[in-house]
Amino acid sequence: MKILYYPNRAIVKKVMQADDPLLVLVSYDGKQMLIGGLDDCFEHVILLRKLKIRETAIDAYFRLLVNKEGADWTFVCPVDYKGILNRQKRIEKFYADGIGVIKKALKKIGYAVPINIPKRFRRHFVELGNGN
């Protein structure tokens, strides 16, 4: 997995050691991870921009806010995810893929933390009958 750090690896490591929040983007295929401190980037689109990746690429990444307490997953399933037309099947596949890829990515950078989907991003699960 290729990892890109903003502004650089040394600064991101300091952010990690202080347990300050990290913005993390993990590509859907698990081949790339982008990491920056929340205070350096403010949001995922800005992290992309700072790493000179076009903002529209946001829909190719799982979006996380991470520290030692957990990883909050901004659960936004693109309507064209893997070409799956059935909304329920698409959301189920996105969730299953995300859990697997995210766990591996977090492990790679030394985080063995729970993956949480904040309540405001659970609207898809209400449709699926799992909205708790």
KOLGU-4560 file (N, C-alpha, C; in nm, 3 decimals, padded with zeros to 5 digits):
<recs>
<n_xx: 00.084 n_yy: -00.117 n_zz: 00.000 ca_xx: 00.000 ca_yy: 00.000 ca_zz: 00.000 c_xx: 00.089 c_yy: 00.124 c_zz: 00.000 mol: A seq: 1 type: MET>
<n_xx: 00.060 n_yy: 00.212 n_zz: -00.091 ca_xx: 00.133 ca_yy: 00.339 ca_zz: -00.099 c_xx: 00.069 c_yy: 00.438 c_zz: -00.002 mol: A seq: 2 type: LYS>
<n_xx: 00.152 n_yy: 00.503 n_zz: 00.080 ca_xx: 00.101 ca_yy: 00.600 ca_zz: 00.176 c_xx: 00.160 c_yy: 00.737 c_zz: 00.144 mol: A seq: 3 type: ILE>
<n_xx: 00.071 n_yy: 00.836 n_zz: 00.132 ca_xx: 00.112 ca_yy: 00.975 ca_zz: 00.112 c_xx: 00.077 c_yy: 01.053 c_zz: 00.238 mol: A seq: 4 type: LEU>
<n_xx: 00.172 n_yy: 01.128 n_zz: 00.289 ca_xx: 00.154 ca_yy: 01.204 ca_zz: 00.412 c_xx: 00.153 c_yy: 01.354 c_zz: 00.381 mol: A seq: 5 type: TYR>
<n_xx: 00.068 n_yy: 01.427 n_zz: 00.452 ca_xx: 00.070 ca_yy: 01.573 ca_zz: 00.440 c_xx: 00.088 c_yy: 01.633 c_zz: 00.579 mol: A seq: 6 type: TYR>
<n_xx: 00.182 n_yy: 01.725 n_zz: 00.597 ca_xx: 00.274 ca_yy: 01.778 ca_zz: 00.497 c_xx: 00.392 c_yy: 01.686 c_zz: 00.470 mol: A seq: 7 type: PRO>
<n_xx: 00.422 n_yy: 01.598 n_zz: 00.569 ca_xx: 00.526 ca_yy: 01.497 ca_zz: 00.548 c_xx: 00.512 c_yy: 01.390 c_zz: 00.657 mol: A seq: 8 type: ASN>
<n_xx: 00.585 n_yy: 01.283 n_zz: 00.640 ca_xx: 00.573 ca_yy: 01.169 ca_zz: 00.732 c_xx: 00.611 c_yy: 01.206 c_zz: 00.876 mol: A seq: 9 type: ARG>
<n_xx: 00.717 n_yy: 01.284 n_zz: 00.893 ca_xx: 00.763 ca_yy: 01.319 ca_zz: 01.028 c_xx: 00.656 c_yy: 01.397 c_zz: 01.104 mol: A seq: 10 type: ALA>
<n_xx: 00.593 n_yy: 01.490 n_zz: 01.040 ca_xx: 00.490 ca_yy: 01.571 ca_zz: 01.107 c_xx: 00.367 c_yy: 01.485 c_zz: 01.138 mol: A seq: 11 type: ILE>
<n_xx: 00.329 n_yy: 01.399 n_zz: 01.045 ca_xx: 00.214 ca_yy: 01.311 ca_zz: 01.071 c_xx: 00.245 c_yy: 01.217 c_zz: 01.187 mol: A seq: 12 type: VAL>
<n_xx: 00.367 n_yy: 01.168 n_zz: 01.196 ca_xx: 00.404 ca_yy: 01.081 ca_zz: 01.309 c_xx: 00.393 c_yy: 01.156 c_zz: 01.442 mol: A seq: 13 type: LYS>
<n_xx: 00.430 n_yy: 01.284 n_zz: 01.445 ca_xx: 00.415 ca_yy: 01.364 ca_zz: 01.566 c_xx: 00.267 c_yy: 01.379 c_zz: 01.603 mol: A seq: 14 type: LYS>
<n_xx: 00.183 n_yy: 01.401 n_zz: 01.502 ca_xx: 00.039 ca_yy: 01.411 ca_zz: 01.526 c_xx: -00.012 c_yy: 01.279 c_zz: 01.585 mol: A seq: 15 type: VAL>
<n_xx: 00.035 n_yy: 01.168 n_zz: 01.532 ca_xx: -00.006 ca_yy: 01.037 ca_zz: 01.582 c_xx: 00.040 c_yy: 01.017 c_zz: 01.726 mol: A seq: 16 type: MET>
<n_xx: 00.163 n_yy: 01.054 n_zz: 01.756 ca_xx: 00.216 ca_yy: 01.037 ca_zz: 01.892 c_xx: 00.139 c_yy: 01.122 c_zz: 01.993 mol: A seq: 17 type: GLN>
<n_xx: 00.091 n_yy: 01.239 n_zz: 01.950 ca_xx: 00.014 ca_yy: 01.326 ca_zz: 02.039 c_xx: -00.133 c_yy: 01.281 c_zz: 02.046 mol: A seq: 18 type: ALA>
<n_xx: -00.168 n_yy: 01.183 n_zz: 01.967 ca_xx: -00.305 ca_yy: 01.133 ca_zz: 01.955 c_xx: -00.403 c_yy: 01.242 c_zz: 01.912 mol: A seq: 19 type: ASP>
<n_xx: -00.353 n_yy: 01.332 n_zz: 01.830 ca_xx: -00.441 ca_yy: 01.430 ca_zz: 01.768 c_xx: -00.512 c_yy: 01.362 c_zz: 01.651 mol: A seq: 20 type: ASP>
<n_xx: -00.628 n_yy: 01.411 n_zz: 01.611 ca_xx: -00.703 ca_yy: 01.345 ca_zz: 01.503 c_xx: -00.633 c_yy: 01.352 c_zz: 01.369 mol: A seq: 21 type: PRO>
<n_xx: -00.645 n_yy: 01.243 n_zz: 01.296 ca_xx: -00.592 ca_yy: 01.232 ca_zz: 01.160 c_xx: -00.706 c_yy: 01.223 c_zz: 01.061 mol: A seq: 22 type: LEU>
<n_xx: -00.690 n_yy: 01.289 n_zz: 00.948 ca_xx: -00.777 ca_yy: 01.265 ca_zz: 00.835 c_xx: -00.711 c_yy: 01.156 c_zz: 00.753 mol: A seq: 23 type: LEU>
<n_xx: -00.787 n_yy: 01.054 n_zz: 00.720 ca_xx: -00.732 ca_yy: 00.941 ca_zz: 00.644 c_xx: -00.827 c_yy: 00.911 c_zz: 00.530 mol: A seq: 24 type: VAL>
<n_xx: -00.770 n_yy: 00.895 n_zz: 00.413 ca_xx: -00.843 ca_yy: 00.849 ca_zz: 00.295 c_xx: -00.778 c_yy: 00.719 c_zz: 00.250 mol: A seq: 25 type: LEU>
<n_xx: -00.860 n_yy: 00.616 n_zz: 00.230 ca_xx: -00.810 ca_yy: 00.487 ca_zz: 00.185 c_xx: -00.880 c_yy: 00.454 c_zz: 00.054 mol: A seq: 26 type: VAL>
<n_xx: -00.802 n_yy: 00.430 n_zz: -00.050 ca_xx: -00.863 ca_yy: 00.400 ca_zz: -00.179 c_xx: -00.946 c_yy: 00.273 c_zz: -00.170 mol: A seq: 27 type: SER>
<n_xx: -01.053 n_yy: 00.269 n_zz: -00.248 ca_xx: -01.143 ca_yy: 00.155 ca_zz: -00.246 c_xx: -01.070 c_yy: 00.023 c_zz: -00.273 mol: A seq: 28 type: TYR>
<n_xx: -00.966 n_yy: 00.029 n_zz: -00.355 ca_xx: -00.892 ca_yy: -00.094 ca_zz: -00.386 c_xx: -00.784 c_yy: -00.126 c_zz: -00.281 mol: A seq: 29 type: ASP>
<n_xx: -00.768 n_yy: -00.039 n_zz: -00.182 ca_xx: -00.671 ca_yy: -00.062 ca_zz: -00.075 c_xx: -00.527 c_yy: -00.042 c_zz: -00.115 mol: A seq: 30 type: GLY>
<n_xx: -00.503 n_yy: 00.018 n_zz: -00.230 ca_xx: -00.365 ca_yy: 00.036 ca_zz: -00.277 c_xx: -00.302 c_yy: 00.168 c_zz: -00.236 mol: A seq: 31 type: LYS>
<n_xx: -00.384 n_yy: 00.262 n_zz: -00.187 ca_xx: -00.330 ca_yy: 00.393 ca_zz: -00.151 c_xx: -00.399 c_yy: 00.447 c_zz: -00.027 mol: A seq: 32 type: GLN>
<n_xx: -00.319 n_yy: 00.512 n_zz: 00.058 ca_xx: -00.372 ca_yy: 00.579 ca_zz: 00.175 c_xx: -00.312 c_yy: 00.719 c_zz: 00.181 mol: A seq: 33 type: MET>
<n_xx: -00.398 n_yy: 00.816 n_zz: 00.213 ca_xx: -00.356 ca_yy: 00.955 ca_zz: 00.228 c_xx: -00.381 c_yy: 00.993 c_zz: 00.373 mol: A seq: 34 type: LEU>
<n_xx: -00.283 n_yy: 01.057 n_zz: 00.436 ca_xx: -00.294 ca_yy: 01.089 ca_zz: 00.579 c_xx: -00.245 c_yy: 01.231 c_zz: 00.605 mol: A seq: 35 type: ILE>
<n_xx: -00.321 n_yy: 01.303 n_zz: 00.684 ca_xx: -00.281 ca_yy: 01.436 ca_zz: 00.729 c_xx: -00.347 c_yy: 01.466 c_zz: 00.861 mol: A seq: 36 type: GLY>
<n_xx: -00.285 n_yy: 01.551 n_zz: 00.940 ca_xx: -00.346 ca_yy: 01.593 ca_zz: 01.066 c_xx: -00.468 c_yy: 01.680 c_zz: 01.041 mol: A seq: 37 type: GLY>
<n_xx: -00.568 n_yy: 01.663 n_zz: 01.123 ca_xx: -00.691 ca_yy: 01.742 ca_zz: 01.109 c_xx: -00.660 c_yy: 01.891 c_zz: 01.111 mol: A seq: 38 type: LEU>
<n_xx: -00.570 n_yy: 01.933 n_zz: 01.199 ca_xx: -00.537 ca_yy: 02.075 ca_zz: 01.209 c_xx: -00.459 c_yy: 02.127 c_zz: 01.089 mol: A seq: 39 type: ASP>
<n_xx: -00.397 n_yy: 02.038 n_zz: 01.013 ca_xx: -00.324 ca_yy: 02.079 ca_zz: 00.893 c_xx: -00.411 c_yy: 02.080 c_zz: 00.768 mol: A seq: 40 type: ASP>
<n_xx: -00.519 n_yy: 02.001 n_zz: 00.770 ca_xx: -00.598 ca_yy: 01.983 ca_zz: 00.647 c_xx: -00.745 c_yy: 02.024 c_zz: 00.660 mol: A seq: 41 type: CYS>
<n_xx: -00.801 n_yy: 02.013 n_zz: 00.777 ca_xx: -00.938 ca_yy: 02.053 ca_zz: 00.809 c_xx: -01.047 c_yy: 01.962 c_zz: 00.754 mol: A seq: 42 type: PHE>
<n_xx: -01.033 n_yy: 01.912 n_zz: 00.633 ca_xx: -01.132 ca_yy: 01.820 ca_zz: 00.577 c_xx: -01.068 c_yy: 01.738 c_zz: 00.465 mol: A seq: 43 type: GLU>
<n_xx: -01.136 n_yy: 01.629 n_zz: 00.428 ca_xx: -01.080 ca_yy: 01.533 ca_zz: 00.332 c_xx: -01.052 c_yy: 01.595 c_zz: 00.195 mol: A seq: 44 type: HIS>
<n_xx: -01.139 n_yy: 01.681 n_zz: 00.147 ca_xx: -01.118 ca_yy: 01.742 ca_zz: 00.015 c_xx: -00.993 c_yy: 01.830 c_zz: 00.017 mol: A seq: 45 type: VAL>
<n_xx: -00.970 n_yy: 01.898 n_zz: 00.128 ca_xx: -00.850 ca_yy: 01.982 ca_zz: 00.138 c_xx: -00.726 c_yy: 01.894 c_zz: 00.144 mol: A seq: 46 type: ILE>
<n_xx: -00.733 n_yy: 01.780 n_zz: 00.211 ca_xx: -00.620 ca_yy: 01.686 ca_zz: 00.211 c_xx: -00.586 c_yy: 01.645 c_zz: 00.068 mol: A seq: 47 type: LEU>
<n_xx: -00.686 n_yy: 01.612 n_zz: -00.010 ca_xx: -00.662 ca_yy: 01.578 ca_zz: -00.151 c_xx: -00.593 c_yy: 01.693 c_zz: -00.223 mol: A seq: 48 type: LEU>
<n_xx: -00.647 n_yy: 01.812 n_zz: -00.207 ca_xx: -00.592 ca_yy: 01.929 ca_zz: -00.275 c_xx: -00.447 c_yy: 01.952 c_zz: -00.235 mol: A seq: 49 type: ARG>
<n_xx: -00.417 n_yy: 01.941 n_zz: -00.107 ca_xx: -00.280 ca_yy: 01.965 ca_zz: -00.059 c_xx: -00.182 c_yy: 01.860 c_zz: -00.113 mol: A seq: 50 type: LYS>
<n_xx: -00.234 n_yy: 01.740 n_zz: -00.140 ca_xx: -00.149 ca_yy: 01.635 ca_zz: -00.197 c_xx: -00.152 c_yy: 01.637 c_zz: -00.350 mol: A seq: 51 type: LEU>
<n_xx: -00.212 n_yy: 01.743 n_zz: -00.405 ca_xx: -00.218 ca_yy: 01.764 ca_zz: -00.550 c_xx: -00.294 c_yy: 01.654 c_zz: -00.623 mol: A seq: 52 type: LYS>
<n_xx: -00.401 n_yy: 01.609 n_zz: -00.559 ca_xx: -00.492 ca_yy: 01.511 ca_zz: -00.619 c_xx: -00.624 c_yy: 01.584 c_zz: -00.641 mol: A seq: 53 type: ILE>
<n_xx: -00.682 n_yy: 01.565 n_zz: -00.758 ca_xx: -00.805 ca_yy: 01.640 ca_zz: -00.789 c_xx: -00.916 c_yy: 01.606 c_zz: -00.689 mol: A seq: 54 type: ARG>
<n_xx: -00.989 n_yy: 01.710 n_zz: -00.653 ca_xx: -01.093 ca_yy: 01.697 ca_zz: -00.550 c_xx: -01.202 c_yy: 01.597 c_zz: -00.588 mol: A seq: 55 type: GLU>
<n_xx: -01.229 n_yy: 01.585 n_zz: -00.715 ca_xx: -01.334 ca_yy: 01.493 ca_zz: -00.759 c_xx: -01.296 c_yy: 01.347 c_zz: -00.734 mol: A seq: 56 type: THR>
<n_xx: -01.172 n_yy: 01.322 n_zz: -00.701 ca_xx: -01.127 ca_yy: 01.185 ca_zz: -00.670 c_xx: -01.179 c_yy: 01.139 c_zz: -00.534 mol: A seq: 57 type: ALA>
<n_xx: -01.245 n_yy: 01.227 n_zz: -00.458 ca_xx: -01.295 ca_yy: 01.192 ca_zz: -00.325 c_xx: -01.381 c_yy: 01.065 c_zz: -00.329 mol: A seq: 58 type: ILE>
<n_xx: -01.452 n_yy: 01.044 n_zz: -00.440 ca_xx: -01.540 ca_yy: 00.927 ca_zz: -00.450 c_xx: -01.465 c_yy: 00.799 c_zz: -00.483 mol: A seq: 59 type: ASP>
<n_xx: -01.335 n_yy: 00.801 n_zz: -00.471 ca_xx: -01.255 ca_yy: 00.679 ca_zz: -00.488 c_xx: -01.193 c_yy: 00.635 c_zz: -00.356 mol: A seq: 60 type: ALA>
<n_xx: -01.235 n_yy: 00.701 n_zz: -00.246 ca_xx: -01.173 ca_yy: 00.676 ca_zz: -00.116 c_xx: -01.277 c_yy: 00.659 c_zz: -00.005 mol: A seq: 61 type: TYR>
<n_xx: -01.244 n_yy: 00.570 n_zz: 00.089 ca_xx: -01.315 ca_yy: 00.564 ca_zz: 00.215 c_xx: -01.259 c_yy: 00.677 c_zz: 00.301 mol: A seq: 62 type: PHE>
<n_xx: -01.345 n_yy: 00.751 n_zz: 00.370 ca_xx: -01.306 ca_yy: 00.871 ca_zz: 00.443 c_xx: -01.315 c_yy: 00.846 c_zz: 00.594 mol: A seq: 63 type: ARG>
<n_xx: -01.205 n_yy: 00.876 n_zz: 00.664 ca_xx: -01.198 ca_yy: 00.847 ca_zz: 00.807 c_xx: -01.140 c_yy: 00.964 c_zz: 00.886 mol: A seq: 64 type: LEU>
<n_xx: -01.182 n_yy: 00.972 n_zz: 01.012 ca_xx: -01.119 ca_yy: 01.059 ca_zz: 01.110 c_xx: -01.073 c_yy: 00.964 c_zz: 01.221 mol: A seq: 65 type: LEU>
<n_xx: -00.941 n_yy: 00.961 n_zz: 01.249 ca_xx: -00.883 ca_yy: 00.856 ca_zz: 01.332 c_xx: -00.801 c_yy: 00.912 c_zz: 01.447 mol: A seq: 66 type: VAL>
<n_xx: -00.815 n_yy: 00.848 n_zz: 01.562 ca_xx: -00.719 ca_yy: 00.863 ca_zz: 01.672 c_xx: -00.721 c_yy: 00.732 c_zz: 01.749 mol: A seq: 67 type: ASN>
<n_xx: -00.659 n_yy: 00.728 n_zz: 01.867 ca_xx: -00.648 ca_yy: 00.603 ca_zz: 01.941 c_xx: -00.780 c_yy: 00.553 c_zz: 01.998 mol: A seq: 68 type: LYS>
<n_xx: -00.882 n_yy: 00.638 n_zz: 01.999 ca_xx: -01.014 ca_yy: 00.597 ca_zz: 02.047 c_xx: -01.093 c_yy: 00.521 c_zz: 01.941 mol: A seq: 69 type: GLU>
<n_xx: -01.068 n_yy: 00.554 n_zz: 01.816 ca_xx: -01.144 ca_yy: 00.488 ca_zz: 01.710 c_xx: -01.128 c_yy: 00.558 c_zz: 01.577 mol: A seq: 70 type: GLY>
<n_xx: -01.194 n_yy: 00.500 n_zz: 01.479 ca_xx: -01.194 ca_yy: 00.554 ca_zz: 01.343 c_xx: -01.338 c_yy: 00.585 c_zz: 01.306 mol: A seq: 71 type: ALA>
<n_xx: -01.369 n_yy: 00.712 n_zz: 01.292 ca_xx: -01.502 ca_yy: 00.750 ca_zz: 01.248 c_xx: -01.505 c_yy: 00.752 c_zz: 01.096 mol: A seq: 72 type: ASP>
<n_xx: -01.595 n_yy: 00.672 n_zz: 01.041 ca_xx: -01.606 ca_yy: 00.654 ca_zz: 00.897 c_xx: -01.718 c_yy: 00.741 c_zz: 00.844 mol: A seq: 73 type: TRP>
<n_xx: -01.682 n_yy: 00.835 n_zz: 00.757 ca_xx: -01.781 ca_yy: 00.916 ca_zz: 00.688 c_xx: -01.839 c_yy: 00.827 c_zz: 00.580 mol: A seq: 74 type: THR>
<n_xx: -01.951 n_yy: 00.765 n_zz: 00.611 ca_xx: -02.009 ca_yy: 00.662 ca_zz: 00.524 c_xx: -02.092 c_yy: 00.729 c_zz: 00.415 mol: A seq: 75 type: PHE>
<n_xx: -02.030 n_yy: 00.744 n_zz: 00.298 ca_xx: -02.097 ca_yy: 00.802 ca_zz: 00.182 c_xx: -02.074 c_yy: 00.707 c_zz: 00.065 mol: A seq: 76 type: VAL>
<n_xx: -02.177 n_yy: 00.633 n_zz: 00.028 ca_xx: -02.166 ca_yy: 00.534 ca_zz: -00.078 c_xx: -02.201 c_yy: 00.598 c_zz: -00.212 mol: A seq: 77 type: CYS>
<n_xx: -02.106 n_yy: 00.604 n_zz: -00.304 ca_xx: -02.135 ca_yy: 00.662 ca_zz: -00.436 c_xx: -02.242 c_yy: 00.583 c_zz: -00.511 mol: A seq: 78 type: PRO>
<n_xx: -02.324 n_yy: 00.653 n_zz: -00.587 ca_xx: -02.433 ca_yy: 00.586 ca_zz: -00.659 c_xx: -02.381 c_yy: 00.491 c_zz: -00.767 mol: A seq: 79 type: VAL>
<n_xx: -02.257 n_yy: 00.509 n_zz: -00.807 ca_xx: -02.201 ca_yy: 00.422 ca_zz: -00.912 c_xx: -02.101 c_yy: 00.320 c_zz: -00.856 mol: A seq: 80 type: ASP>
<n_xx: -02.103 n_yy: 00.296 n_zz: -00.725 ca_xx: -02.005 ca_yy: 00.206 ca_zz: -00.664 c_xx: -02.010 c_yy: 00.068 c_zz: -00.731 mol: A seq: 81 type: TYR>
<n_xx: -01.897 n_yy: 00.032 n_zz: -00.789 ca_xx: -01.877 ca_yy: -00.098 ca_zz: -00.855 c_xx: -01.987 c_yy: -00.133 c_zz: -00.956 mol: A seq: 82 type: LYS>
<n_xx: -02.056 n_yy: -00.031 n_zz: -01.005 ca_xx: -02.158 ca_yy: -00.055 ca_zz: -01.107 c_xx: -02.280 c_yy: -00.129 c_zz: -01.057 mol: A seq: 83 type: GLY>
<n_xx: -02.298 n_yy: -00.136 n_zz: -00.926 ca_xx: -02.411 ca_yy: -00.208 ca_zz: -00.868 c_xx: -02.534 c_yy: -00.116 c_zz: -00.872 mol: A seq: 84 type: ILE>
<n_xx: -02.634 n_yy: -00.157 n_zz: -00.945 ca_xx: -02.753 ca_yy: -00.075 ca_zz: -00.964 c_xx: -02.850 c_yy: -00.083 c_zz: -00.846 mol: A seq: 85 type: LEU>
<n_xx: -02.865 n_yy: -00.199 n_zz: -00.786 ca_xx: -02.956 ca_yy: -00.216 ca_zz: -00.673 c_xx: -02.899 c_yy: -00.143 c_zz: -00.552 mol: A seq: 86 type: ASN>
<n_xx: -02.972 n_yy: -00.043 n_zz: -00.504 ca_xx: -02.925 ca_yy: 00.043 ca_zz: -00.395 c_xx: -02.887 c_yy: -00.038 c_zz: -00.270 mol: A seq: 87 type: ARG>
<n_xx: -02.972 n_yy: -00.128 n_zz: -00.228 ca_xx: -02.945 ca_yy: -00.206 ca_zz: -00.107 c_xx: -02.820 c_yy: -00.291 c_zz: -00.124 mol: A seq: 88 type: GLN>
<n_xx: -02.807 n_yy: -00.359 n_zz: -00.236 ca_xx: -02.688 ca_yy: -00.443 ca_zz: -00.261 c_xx: -02.562 c_yy: -00.357 c_zz: -00.268 mol: A seq: 89 type: LYS>
<n_xx: -02.575 n_yy: -00.238 n_zz: -00.330 ca_xx: -02.460 ca_yy: -00.147 ca_zz: -00.342 c_xx: -02.412 c_yy: -00.103 c_zz: -00.204 mol: A seq: 90 type: ARG>
<n_xx: -02.504 n_yy: -00.065 n_zz: -00.117 ca_xx: -02.468 ca_yy: -00.020 ca_zz: 00.017 c_xx: -02.408 c_yy: -00.135 c_zz: 00.097 mol: A seq: 91 type: ILE>
<n_xx: -02.465 n_yy: -00.252 n_zz: 00.086 ca_xx: -02.412 ca_yy: -00.370 ca_zz: 00.157 c_xx: -02.269 c_yy: -00.401 c_zz: 00.111 mol: A seq: 92 type: GLU>
<n_xx: -02.245 n_yy: -00.394 n_zz: -00.020 ca_xx: -02.111 ca_yy: -00.423 ca_zz: -00.074 c_xx: -02.012 c_yy: -00.315 c_zz: -00.031 mol: A seq: 93 type: LYS>
<n_xx: -02.054 n_yy: -00.189 n_zz: -00.036 ca_xx: -01.969 ca_yy: -00.078 ca_zz: 00.006 c_xx: -01.928 c_yy: -00.096 c_zz: 00.152 mol: A seq: 94 type: PHE>
<n_xx: -02.024 n_yy: -00.132 n_zz: 00.237 ca_xx: -01.996 ca_yy: -00.153 ca_zz: 00.378 c_xx: -01.897 c_yy: -00.269 c_zz: 00.398 mol: A seq: 95 type: TYR>
<n_xx: -01.925 n_yy: -00.382 n_zz: 00.335 ca_xx: -01.838 ca_yy: -00.499 ca_zz: 00.350 c_xx: -01.697 c_yy: -00.470 c_zz: 00.300 mol: A seq: 96 type: ALA>
<n_xx: -01.686 n_yy: -00.409 n_zz: 00.183 ca_xx: -01.555 ca_yy: -00.373 ca_zz: 00.128 c_xx: -01.483 c_yy: -00.276 c_zz: 00.221 mol: A seq: 97 type: ASP>
<n_xx: -01.556 n_yy: -00.175 n_zz: 00.268 ca_xx: -01.496 ca_yy: -00.073 ca_zz: 00.352 c_xx: -01.440 c_yy: -00.130 c_zz: 00.481 mol: A seq: 98 type: GLY>
<n_xx: -01.516 n_yy: -00.214 n_zz: 00.548 ca_xx: -01.468 ca_yy: -00.272 ca_zz: 00.674 c_xx: -01.336 c_yy: -00.346 c_zz: 00.651 mol: A seq: 99 type: ILE>
<n_xx: -01.330 n_yy: -00.427 n_zz: 00.546 ca_xx: -01.208 ca_yy: -00.504 ca_zz: 00.520 c_xx: -01.089 c_yy: -00.416 c_zz: 00.485 mol: A seq: 100 type: GLY>
<n_xx: -01.109 n_yy: -00.324 n_zz: 00.394 ca_xx: -00.999 ca_yy: -00.237 ca_zz: 00.349 c_xx: -00.954 c_yy: -00.144 c_zz: 00.461 mol: A seq: 101 type: VAL>
<n_xx: -01.049 n_yy: -00.087 n_zz: 00.533 ca_xx: -01.016 ca_yy: 00.007 ca_zz: 00.640 c_xx: -00.938 c_yy: -00.062 c_zz: 00.752 mol: A seq: 102 type: ILE>
<n_xx: -00.981 n_yy: -00.181 n_zz: 00.792 ca_xx: -00.909 ca_yy: -00.253 ca_zz: 00.898 c_xx: -00.763 c_yy: -00.277 c_zz: 00.859 mol: A seq: 103 type: LYS>
<n_xx: -00.740 n_yy: -00.320 n_zz: 00.736 ca_xx: -00.603 ca_yy: -00.344 ca_zz: 00.689 c_xx: -00.522 c_yy: -00.215 c_zz: 00.689 mol: A seq: 104 type: LYS>
<n_xx: -00.582 n_yy: -00.107 n_zz: 00.642 ca_xx: -00.511 ca_yy: 00.021 ca_zz: 00.635 c_xx: -00.475 c_yy: 00.071 c_zz: 00.773 mol: A seq: 105 type: ALA>
<n_xx: -00.571 n_yy: 00.065 n_zz: 00.865 ca_xx: -00.543 ca_yy: 00.111 ca_zz: 01.000 c_xx: -00.434 c_yy: 00.029 c_zz: 01.067 mol: A seq: 106 type: LEU>
<n_xx: -00.438 n_yy: -00.101 n_zz: 01.045 ca_xx: -00.334 ca_yy: -00.189 ca_zz: 01.101 c_xx: -00.197 c_yy: -00.150 c_zz: 01.047 mol: A seq: 107 type: LYS>
<n_xx: -00.192 n_yy: -00.116 n_zz: 00.919 ca_xx: -00.065 ca_yy: -00.079 ca_zz: 00.855 c_xx: -00.001 c_yy: 00.043 c_zz: 00.923 mol: A seq: 108 type: LYS>
<n_xx: -00.083 n_yy: 00.135 n_zz: 00.973 ca_xx: -00.027 ca_yy: 00.253 ca_zz: 01.038 c_xx: -00.030 c_yy: 00.244 c_zz: 01.191 mol: A seq: 109 type: ILE>
<n_xx: -00.059 n_yy: 00.124 n_zz: 01.242 ca_xx: -00.047 ca_yy: 00.100 ca_zz: 01.385 c_xx: -00.171 c_yy: 00.127 c_zz: 01.469 mol: A seq: 110 type: GLY>
<n_xx: -00.287 n_yy: 00.131 n_zz: 01.406 ca_xx: -00.410 ca_yy: 00.153 ca_zz: 01.480 c_xx: -00.495 c_yy: 00.027 c_zz: 01.480 mol: A seq: 111 type: TYR>
<n_xx: -00.521 n_yy: -00.027 n_zz: 01.598 ca_xx: -00.614 ca_yy: -00.139 ca_zz: 01.614 c_xx: -00.732 c_yy: -00.084 c_zz: 01.693 mol: A seq: 112 type: ALA>
<n_xx: -00.816 n_yy: -00.009 n_zz: 01.624 ca_xx: -00.925 ca_yy: 00.064 ca_zz: 01.689 c_xx: -01.058 c_yy: 00.027 c_zz: 01.624 mol: A seq: 113 type: VAL>
<n_xx: -01.167 n_yy: 00.047 n_zz: 01.698 ca_xx: -01.298 ca_yy: 00.020 ca_zz: 01.638 c_xx: -01.330 c_yy: 00.118 c_zz: 01.526 mol: A seq: 114 type: PRO>
<n_xx: -01.405 n_yy: 00.069 n_zz: 01.429 ca_xx: -01.452 ca_yy: 00.153 ca_zz: 01.319 c_xx: -01.596 c_yy: 00.191 c_zz: 01.351 mol: A seq: 115 type: ILE>
<n_xx: -01.619 n_yy: 00.320 n_zz: 01.362 ca_xx: -01.751 ca_yy: 00.371 ca_zz: 01.397 c_xx: -01.810 c_yy: 00.447 c_zz: 01.279 mol: A seq: 116 type: ASN>
<n_xx: -01.939 n_yy: 00.433 n_zz: 01.263 ca_xx: -02.010 ca_yy: 00.516 ca_zz: 01.166 c_xx: -02.097 c_yy: 00.610 c_zz: 01.248 mol: A seq: 117 type: ILE>
<n_xx: -02.060 n_yy: 00.739 n_zz: 01.252 ca_xx: -02.138 ca_yy: 00.834 ca_zz: 01.332 c_xx: -02.285 c_yy: 00.833 c_zz: 01.291 mol: A seq: 118 type: PRO>
<n_xx: -02.369 n_yy: 00.863 n_zz: 01.387 ca_xx: -02.513 ca_yy: 00.855 ca_zz: 01.367 c_xx: -02.560 c_yy: 00.933 c_zz: 01.244 mol: A seq: 119 type: LYS>
<n_xx: -02.502 n_yy: 01.047 n_zz: 01.217 ca_xx: -02.546 ca_yy: 01.129 ca_zz: 01.103 c_xx: -02.520 c_yy: 01.062 c_zz: 00.969 mol: A seq: 120 type: ARG>
<n_xx: -02.435 n_yy: 00.957 n_zz: 00.966 ca_xx: -02.407 ca_yy: 00.885 ca_zz: 00.842 c_xx: -02.475 c_yy: 00.749 c_zz: 00.835 mol: A seq: 121 type: PHE>
<n_xx: -02.565 n_yy: 00.723 n_zz: 00.928 ca_xx: -02.631 ca_yy: 00.593 ca_zz: 00.932 c_xx: -02.762 c_yy: 00.588 c_zz: 00.856 mol: A seq: 122 type: ARG>
<n_xx: -02.797 n_yy: 00.690 n_zz: 00.783 ca_xx: -02.925 ca_yy: 00.692 ca_zz: 00.713 c_xx: -02.941 c_yy: 00.573 c_zz: 00.620 mol: A seq: 123 type: ARG>
<n_xx: -02.832 n_yy: 00.525 n_zz: 00.561 ca_xx: -02.839 ca_yy: 00.408 ca_zz: 00.473 c_xx: -02.879 c_yy: 00.283 c_zz: 00.551 mol: A seq: 124 type: HIS>
<n_xx: -02.835 n_yy: 00.274 n_zz: 00.675 ca_xx: -02.863 ca_yy: 00.154 ca_zz: 00.754 c_xx: -03.008 c_yy: 00.148 c_zz: 00.799 mol: A seq: 125 type: PHE>
<n_xx: -03.071 n_yy: 00.263 n_zz: 00.813 ca_xx: -03.214 ca_yy: 00.265 ca_zz: 00.844 c_xx: -03.291 c_yy: 00.196 c_zz: 00.732 mol: A seq: 126 type: VAL>
<n_xx: -03.253 n_yy: 00.226 n_zz: 00.608 ca_xx: -03.316 ca_yy: 00.162 ca_zz: 00.492 c_xx: -03.293 c_yy: 00.012 c_zz: 00.493 mol: A seq: 127 type: GLU>
<n_xx: -03.178 n_yy: -00.030 n_zz: 00.541 ca_xx: -03.144 ca_yy: -00.172 ca_zz: 00.541 c_xx: -03.196 c_yy: -00.243 c_zz: 00.666 mol: A seq: 128 type: LEU>
<n_xx: -03.255 n_yy: -00.166 n_zz: 00.758 ca_xx: -03.309 ca_yy: -00.227 ca_zz: 00.880 c_xx: -03.208 c_yy: -00.242 c_zz: 00.991 mol: A seq: 129 type: GLY>
<n_xx: -03.092 n_yy: -00.172 n_zz: 00.979 ca_xx: -02.987 ca_yy: -00.181 ca_zz: 01.080 c_xx: -02.947 c_yy: -00.041 c_zz: 01.129 mol: A seq: 130 type: ASN>
<n_xx: -03.042 n_yy: 00.044 n_zz: 01.154 ca_xx: -03.013 ca_yy: 00.183 ca_zz: 01.183 c_xx: -02.973 c_yy: 00.217 c_zz: 01.325 mol: A seq: 131 type: GLY>
<n_xx: -02.941 n_yy: 00.121 n_zz: 01.406 ca_xx: -02.904 ca_yy: 00.150 ca_zz: 01.545 c_xx: -02.775 c_yy: 00.224 c_zz: 01.556 mol: A seq: 132 type: ASN>
</recs>
